[in-house]
Amino acid sequence: MFDAHLHIIAPGFPLTANQGWLPDFFTADDYLARVQALGVTGGAVVSGSFQGFDQSYLLAALDRLGAGFVGVTQLPADTTDAHILALDAAGVRALRFNLQRGGSEDVSELETMARRVHALCGWHVELYVANRHLAALRPTLARLPAVSIDHLGLTADGFDDLVRLVECGVRVKATGFGRCDFDVAHALRTLHTANPAALMFGTDLPCTRAPRPFDAGDLDLLRETLGADAPALLTRNARALYRTG
């Protein structure tokens, strides 16, 4: 299994309170212990709103987690090419825009930065954004070279916009089921039908601020819903996007 969305929150690295809130620590060792029984062989460590533009924690996490794990970071628009290339060499593979909670660059920089990092080293962009906000973003997202959206887009409102984007090649993380306000099984079937390469499963651990955290039942739901197609969501789709082989 490739875990397409996880967070590492380690002591000794910068954290910035988001809306007055800070997460509990969840180290790389905590993560490895938590997923030991799941058959995880790689994953994507995603920068949270509370980590801002710091990559020191991310580089340390990738070093501890080892081969198969990659990073998703947040960068300011004035980041140099040399820094982006150094992050790529260290295993970072995507740039995140957090429209839901902040902590990332402003969305006004999305298209310019998305095209820049893709041309420079093949990165895609990831958006933490509710489906209800996709209508205004659809023209931009549909023309970008590579895009992923977190947590099935969270809301029933605007879900049709997500489907249209998936038909255009946008990827979607089948993560954070407890964050969604709709029938997850129906959403999985609909998005998989729209594009079988789109969905990528992840644990979202440690599930900061989620109304319901990940549990093994989420994997059962995915397997029951998609049957023989489930392995694509558990491994192949994400490995292709993150270029992990």
Contacts in CASP RR format, 6 or more apart in sequence:
PFRMAT RR
TARGET T0000
AUTHOR 0000-0000-0000
METHOD contacts of the structure
MODEL  1
MFDAHLHIIAPGFPLTANQGWLPDFFTADDYLARVQALGVTGGAVVSGSF
QGFDQSYLLAALDRLGAGFVGVTQLPADTTDAHILALDAAGVRALRFNLQ
RGGSEDVSELETMARRVHALCGWHVELYVANRHLAALRPTLARLPAVSID
HLGLTADGFDDLVRLVECGVRVKATGFGRCDFDVAHALRTLHTANPAALM
FGTDLPCTRAPRPFDAGDLDLLRETLGADAPALLTRNARALYRTG
1 38 0 8 1.000
1 39 0 8 1.000
1 40 0 8 1.000
1 41 0 8 1.000
1 42 0 8 1.000
1 201 0 8 1.000
1 234 0 8 1.000
1 235 0 8 1.000
2 40 0 8 1.000
2 41 0 8 1.000
2 42 0 8 1.000
2 43 0 8 1.000
2 44 0 8 1.000
2 68 0 8 1.000
2 200 0 8 1.000
2 234 0 8 1.000
2 235 0 8 1.000
2 238 0 8 1.000
2 239 0 8 1.000
2 242 0 8 1.000
2 244 0 8 1.000
3 35 0 8 1.000
3 38 0 8 1.000
3 40 0 8 1.000
3 42 0 8 1.000
3 43 0 8 1.000
3 44 0 8 1.000
3 201 0 8 1.000
3 202 0 8 1.000
3 203 0 8 1.000
3 205 0 8 1.000
4 43 0 8 1.000
4 44 0 8 1.000
4 173 0 8 1.000
4 174 0 8 1.000
4 175 0 8 1.000
4 200 0 8 1.000
4 201 0 8 1.000
4 202 0 8 1.000
4 238 0 8 1.000
4 242 0 8 1.000
5 44 0 8 1.000
5 46 0 8 1.000
5 150 0 8 1.000
5 151 0 8 1.000
5 173 0 8 1.000
5 175 0 8 1.000
5 176 0 8 1.000
5 200 0 8 1.000
5 202 0 8 1.000
5 203 0 8 1.000
5 204 0 8 1.000
6 31 0 8 1.000
6 43 0 8 1.000
6 44 0 8 1.000
6 45 0 8 1.000
6 46 0 8 1.000
6 202 0 8 1.000
6 203 0 8 1.000
6 204 0 8 1.000
6 205 0 8 1.000
7 23 0 8 1.000
7 26 0 8 1.000
7 45 0 8 1.000
7 46 0 8 1.000
7 48 0 8 1.000
7 204 0 8 1.000
7 205 0 8 1.000
7 206 0 8 1.000
7 208 0 8 1.000
8 26 0 8 1.000
8 27 0 8 1.000
8 28 0 8 1.000
8 31 0 8 1.000
8 45 0 8 1.000
8 57 0 8 1.000
8 58 0 8 1.000
8 61 0 8 1.000
8 65 0 8 1.000
9 15 0 8 1.000
9 23 0 8 1.000
9 24 0 8 1.000
9 25 0 8 1.000
9 26 0 8 1.000
9 27 0 8 1.000
9 50 0 8 1.000
9 51 0 8 1.000
9 57 0 8 1.000
9 206 0 8 1.000
9 208 0 8 1.000
10 25 0 8 1.000
10 26 0 8 1.000
10 27 0 8 1.000
10 28 0 8 1.000
10 57 0 8 1.000
10 60 0 8 1.000
10 61 0 8 1.000
11 25 0 8 1.000
11 27 0 8 1.000
13 51 0 8 1.000
13 54 0 8 1.000
13 56 0 8 1.000
13 57 0 8 1.000
13 60 0 8 1.000
14 51 0 8 1.000
14 52 0 8 1.000
14 54 0 8 1.000
14 56 0 8 1.000
14 57 0 8 1.000
15 22 0 8 1.000
15 23 0 8 1.000
15 50 0 8 1.000
15 51 0 8 1.000
16 50 0 8 1.000
16 51 0 8 1.000
16 52 0 8 1.000
16 103 0 8 1.000
17 50 0 8 1.000
18 49 0 8 1.000
18 50 0 8 1.000
18 101 0 8 1.000
18 102 0 8 1.000
18 103 0 8 1.000
19 101 0 8 1.000
21 50 0 8 1.000
21 209 0 8 1.000
22 50 0 8 1.000
23 50 0 8 1.000
23 206 0 8 1.000
23 208 0 8 1.000
23 209 0 8 1.000
24 206 0 8 1.000
26 205 0 8 1.000
26 206 0 8 1.000
28 60 0 8 1.000
28 61 0 8 1.000
28 64 0 8 1.000
28 65 0 8 1.000
29 64 0 8 1.000
30 206 0 8 1.000
31 65 0 8 1.000
31 205 0 8 1.000
31 206 0 8 1.000
32 65 0 8 1.000
34 205 0 8 1.000
34 206 0 8 1.000
35 203 0 8 1.000
35 205 0 8 1.000
38 203 0 8 1.000
38 219 0 8 1.000
41 68 0 8 1.000
42 65 0 8 1.000
42 68 0 8 1.000
42 69 0 8 1.000
42 244 0 8 1.000
43 65 0 8 1.000
43 68 0 8 1.000
43 69 0 8 1.000
43 70 0 8 1.000
43 238 0 8 1.000
43 242 0 8 1.000
43 244 0 8 1.000
44 69 0 8 1.000
44 70 0 8 1.000
44 71 0 8 1.000
44 72 0 8 1.000
44 93 0 8 1.000
44 94 0 8 1.000
44 238 0 8 1.000
44 242 0 8 1.000
45 58 0 8 1.000
45 61 0 8 1.000
45 62 0 8 1.000
45 65 0 8 1.000
45 69 0 8 1.000
45 70 0 8 1.000
45 71 0 8 1.000
45 72 0 8 1.000
46 71 0 8 1.000
46 72 0 8 1.000
46 96 0 8 1.000
46 126 0 8 1.000
47 54 0 8 1.000
47 55 0 8 1.000
47 58 0 8 1.000
47 71 0 8 1.000
47 72 0 8 1.000
47 73 0 8 1.000
47 74 0 8 1.000
47 96 0 8 1.000
47 104 0 8 1.000
48 74 0 8 1.000
48 96 0 8 1.000
48 98 0 8 1.000
48 101 0 8 1.000
48 103 0 8 1.000
49 98 0 8 1.000
49 101 0 8 1.000
49 102 0 8 1.000
49 103 0 8 1.000
49 104 0 8 1.000
50 103 0 8 1.000
50 208 0 8 1.000
51 57 0 8 1.000
51 58 0 8 1.000
51 74 0 8 1.000
52 74 0 8 1.000
52 103 0 8 1.000
52 104 0 8 1.000
53 74 0 8 1.000
53 75 0 8 1.000
53 76 0 8 1.000
53 103 0 8 1.000
55 73 0 8 1.000
55 87 0 8 1.000
55 92 0 8 1.000
58 71 0 8 1.000
58 73 0 8 1.000
58 92 0 8 1.000
59 87 0 8 1.000
59 90 0 8 1.000
61 69 0 8 1.000
62 69 0 8 1.000
62 70 0 8 1.000
62 71 0 8 1.000
62 90 0 8 1.000
62 91 0 8 1.000
62 92 0 8 1.000
68 244 0 8 1.000
70 91 0 8 1.000
70 92 0 8 1.000
70 93 0 8 1.000
70 94 0 8 1.000
70 242 0 8 1.000
70 244 0 8 1.000
71 91 0 8 1.000
71 92 0 8 1.000
71 93 0 8 1.000
71 94 0 8 1.000
72 92 0 8 1.000
72 93 0 8 1.000
72 94 0 8 1.000
72 95 0 8 1.000
72 96 0 8 1.000
72 126 0 8 1.000
73 87 0 8 1.000
73 92 0 8 1.000
73 94 0 8 1.000
73 95 0 8 1.000
73 96 0 8 1.000
74 95 0 8 1.000
74 96 0 8 1.000
74 97 0 8 1.000
74 98 0 8 1.000
74 103 0 8 1.000
74 104 0 8 1.000
74 105 0 8 1.000
75 83 0 8 1.000
75 84 0 8 1.000
75 95 0 8 1.000
75 105 0 8 1.000
75 113 0 8 1.000
76 105 0 8 1.000
77 105 0 8 1.000
77 109 0 8 1.000
77 112 0 8 1.000
77 113 0 8 1.000
81 120 0 8 1.000
84 117 0 8 1.000
84 120 0 8 1.000
84 121 0 8 1.000
84 123 0 8 1.000
85 120 0 8 1.000
85 121 0 8 1.000
88 120 0 8 1.000
88 121 0 8 1.000
88 123 0 8 1.000
92 123 0 8 1.000
93 123 0 8 1.000
93 124 0 8 1.000
93 242 0 8 1.000
93 243 0 8 1.000
94 123 0 8 1.000
94 124 0 8 1.000
94 125 0 8 1.000
94 126 0 8 1.000
94 148 0 8 1.000
94 242 0 8 1.000
95 113 0 8 1.000
95 114 0 8 1.000
95 117 0 8 1.000
95 123 0 8 1.000
95 124 0 8 1.000
95 125 0 8 1.000
95 126 0 8 1.000
96 104 0 8 1.000
96 125 0 8 1.000
96 126 0 8 1.000
96 127 0 8 1.000
96 128 0 8 1.000
97 104 0 8 1.000
97 105 0 8 1.000
97 107 0 8 1.000
97 110 0 8 1.000
97 125 0 8 1.000
97 126 0 8 1.000
97 127 0 8 1.000
97 128 0 8 1.000
97 129 0 8 1.000
98 104 0 8 1.000
98 127 0 8 1.000
98 128 0 8 1.000
99 107 0 8 1.000
99 127 0 8 1.000
99 128 0 8 1.000
99 129 0 8 1.000
99 130 0 8 1.000
99 133 0 8 1.000
100 128 0 8 1.000
100 129 0 8 1.000
100 130 0 8 1.000
100 154 0 8 1.000
101 128 0 8 1.000
105 113 0 8 1.000
107 137 0 8 1.000
110 125 0 8 1.000
110 140 0 8 1.000
110 144 0 8 1.000
111 140 0 8 1.000
111 143 0 8 1.000
111 144 0 8 1.000
113 125 0 8 1.000
114 124 0 8 1.000
114 125 0 8 1.000
114 144 0 8 1.000
114 145 0 8 1.000
114 146 0 8 1.000
114 147 0 8 1.000
115 144 0 8 1.000
115 145 0 8 1.000
117 123 0 8 1.000
117 125 0 8 1.000
118 124 0 8 1.000
118 144 0 8 1.000
118 145 0 8 1.000
118 146 0 8 1.000
122 146 0 8 1.000
122 243 0 8 1.000
123 146 0 8 1.000
124 145 0 8 1.000
124 146 0 8 1.000
124 147 0 8 1.000
124 148 0 8 1.000
124 171 0 8 1.000
124 241 0 8 1.000
125 144 0 8 1.000
125 146 0 8 1.000
125 147 0 8 1.000
125 148 0 8 1.000
126 147 0 8 1.000
126 148 0 8 1.000
126 149 0 8 1.000
126 150 0 8 1.000
126 173 0 8 1.000
127 137 0 8 1.000
127 141 0 8 1.000
127 147 0 8 1.000
127 148 0 8 1.000
127 149 0 8 1.000
127 150 0 8 1.000
128 150 0 8 1.000
128 151 0 8 1.000
129 137 0 8 1.000
129 149 0 8 1.000
129 150 0 8 1.000
129 153 0 8 1.000
130 153 0 8 1.000
130 154 0 8 1.000
130 155 0 8 1.000
130 157 0 8 1.000
131 153 0 8 1.000
131 154 0 8 1.000
131 155 0 8 1.000
131 156 0 8 1.000
131 157 0 8 1.000
131 158 0 8 1.000
131 159 0 8 1.000
131 161 0 8 1.000
131 162 0 8 1.000
132 155 0 8 1.000
132 157 0 8 1.000
132 158 0 8 1.000
134 141 0 8 1.000
134 153 0 8 1.000
134 158 0 8 1.000
134 161 0 8 1.000
134 162 0 8 1.000
134 165 0 8 1.000
135 158 0 8 1.000
135 161 0 8 1.000
138 161 0 8 1.000
138 164 0 8 1.000
138 165 0 8 1.000
141 147 0 8 1.000
141 165 0 8 1.000
141 168 0 8 1.000
141 170 0 8 1.000
142 164 0 8 1.000
142 165 0 8 1.000
142 168 0 8 1.000
142 170 0 8 1.000
146 171 0 8 1.000
146 241 0 8 1.000
147 165 0 8 1.000
147 169 0 8 1.000
147 170 0 8 1.000
147 171 0 8 1.000
148 170 0 8 1.000
148 171 0 8 1.000
148 172 0 8 1.000
148 173 0 8 1.000
148 200 0 8 1.000
148 241 0 8 1.000
149 162 0 8 1.000
149 165 0 8 1.000
149 170 0 8 1.000
149 171 0 8 1.000
149 172 0 8 1.000
149 173 0 8 1.000
150 173 0 8 1.000
150 175 0 8 1.000
151 173 0 8 1.000
151 175 0 8 1.000
151 176 0 8 1.000
151 179 0 8 1.000
151 180 0 8 1.000
151 204 0 8 1.000
152 162 0 8 1.000
152 172 0 8 1.000
152 173 0 8 1.000
152 174 0 8 1.000
152 175 0 8 1.000
152 176 0 8 1.000
152 177 0 8 1.000
152 180 0 8 1.000
152 182 0 8 1.000
152 184 0 8 1.000
152 187 0 8 1.000
152 188 0 8 1.000
152 191 0 8 1.000
153 159 0 8 1.000
153 162 0 8 1.000
153 172 0 8 1.000
153 180 0 8 1.000
154 179 0 8 1.000
154 180 0 8 1.000
154 181 0 8 1.000
155 180 0 8 1.000
155 181 0 8 1.000
155 182 0 8 1.000
156 181 0 8 1.000
156 182 0 8 1.000
159 182 0 8 1.000
159 187 0 8 1.000
159 190 0 8 1.000
162 170 0 8 1.000
162 172 0 8 1.000
162 191 0 8 1.000
163 190 0 8 1.000
163 191 0 8 1.000
163 194 0 8 1.000
166 172 0 8 1.000
166 191 0 8 1.000
166 194 0 8 1.000
166 195 0 8 1.000
166 198 0 8 1.000
167 194 0 8 1.000
167 195 0 8 1.000
169 195 0 8 1.000
169 197 0 8 1.000
169 198 0 8 1.000
170 198 0 8 1.000
171 197 0 8 1.000
171 198 0 8 1.000
171 199 0 8 1.000
171 200 0 8 1.000
171 237 0 8 1.000
171 241 0 8 1.000
172 191 0 8 1.000
172 198 0 8 1.000
172 199 0 8 1.000
172 200 0 8 1.000
173 199 0 8 1.000
173 200 0 8 1.000
173 201 0 8 1.000
173 202 0 8 1.000
174 188 0 8 1.000
174 199 0 8 1.000
174 200 0 8 1.000
174 201 0 8 1.000
174 202 0 8 1.000
174 222 0 8 1.000
174 233 0 8 1.000
175 201 0 8 1.000
175 202 0 8 1.000
175 203 0 8 1.000
175 204 0 8 1.000
176 202 0 8 1.000
176 204 0 8 1.000
176 207 0 8 1.000
176 210 0 8 1.000
176 214 0 8 1.000
176 218 0 8 1.000
177 184 0 8 1.000
177 212 0 8 1.000
177 214 0 8 1.000
177 218 0 8 1.000
177 221 0 8 1.000
178 184 0 8 1.000
178 210 0 8 1.000
178 211 0 8 1.000
178 212 0 8 1.000
178 213 0 8 1.000
179 204 0 8 1.000
179 210 0 8 1.000
179 211 0 8 1.000
179 212 0 8 1.000
180 187 0 8 1.000
184 221 0 8 1.000
185 221 0 8 1.000
185 224 0 8 1.000
185 225 0 8 1.000
188 199 0 8 1.000
188 221 0 8 1.000
188 222 0 8 1.000
188 225 0 8 1.000
188 226 0 8 1.000
189 225 0 8 1.000
189 226 0 8 1.000
191 198 0 8 1.000
191 199 0 8 1.000
192 198 0 8 1.000
192 199 0 8 1.000
192 226 0 8 1.000
192 229 0 8 1.000
192 233 0 8 1.000
196 229 0 8 1.000
196 232 0 8 1.000
197 232 0 8 1.000
197 237 0 8 1.000
197 240 0 8 1.000
198 237 0 8 1.000
199 232 0 8 1.000
199 233 0 8 1.000
199 237 0 8 1.000
200 233 0 8 1.000
200 237 0 8 1.000
200 238 0 8 1.000
200 241 0 8 1.000
201 219 0 8 1.000
201 222 0 8 1.000
201 233 0 8 1.000
201 234 0 8 1.000
201 238 0 8 1.000
202 214 0 8 1.000
203 214 0 8 1.000
203 218 0 8 1.000
204 210 0 8 1.000
204 213 0 8 1.000
204 214 0 8 1.000
205 213 0 8 1.000
205 214 0 8 1.000
206 213 0 8 1.000
207 213 0 8 1.000
207 214 0 8 1.000
222 230 0 8 1.000
222 233 0 8 1.000
222 234 0 8 1.000
223 230 0 8 1.000
226 233 0 8 1.000
238 244 0 8 1.000
239 245 0 8 1.000
END
